[in-house]
Amino acid sequence: MISWILFGLVIGAIARYIYPGRQGLGILKTMLLGIAGSFVGGFLGWLIVGGSILQSSGWLGSILGAIIVLAFASRQSRITAS
């Protein structure tokens, strides 16, 4: 459980650094972003490669998944703000 928290925090921070613009996320939301990104990356890996749906997506897959989640969340917040 602690490894998920630390992994999510690191992945979320990297995704926030790569994604352009300013995101108003605290530490908890950054951690949740990284964890969600890991699941999205694993799901995308499962779609592309196959295998077990609960496979580990690795660092790159997790970062890519977190960027996708962050882009989707940013787009949704811009749509609702309009």
Secondary structure, DSSP 8 states (H G I E B T S, - for coil): -HHHHHHHHHHHHHHHHHSSS-----HHHHHHHHHHHHHHHHHHHHHHH-S-TT---HHHHHHHHHHHHHHHHHHHHHHHH-
